[in-house]
């Protein structure tokens, strides 16, 4: 599927913010939620993801229905809900949408949560 220039720009922005959100969720929940600065980063990252997702065309969102667009679009009403939403939607956005930009140079430097899952599975199978 060819991605339009407008969608490409929005996808890059969305994936950039998703990486920040994903990295925050790799830390212990208590550590993030006990620090007001981290909570603000998490909520700002989710807000930026929502804004970038609104810029995507409806056709692209429909073709990538594995992303929970409605959950991403809803503003969480507290830090705990922000955390849960970030844990679900952050990696999901990276896994599903990153392949759409494989031919772009920027994609080579983006996080890939699915690669991490494969590594963990290999380590567990060696034990």
Secondary structure, 3 states (H helix, E strand, C coil): CCCCHHHHHHHHHHHHHHHHHHHHHCCCHHHHHCCHHHHHHHHHHHHHHHHHHHHCCHHHHHHCCCCCHHHHHCCCCCHHHHHHHHHHHHHHHHHHHHHHHCCCHHHHHCCCHHHHHHHHHHHHHHC
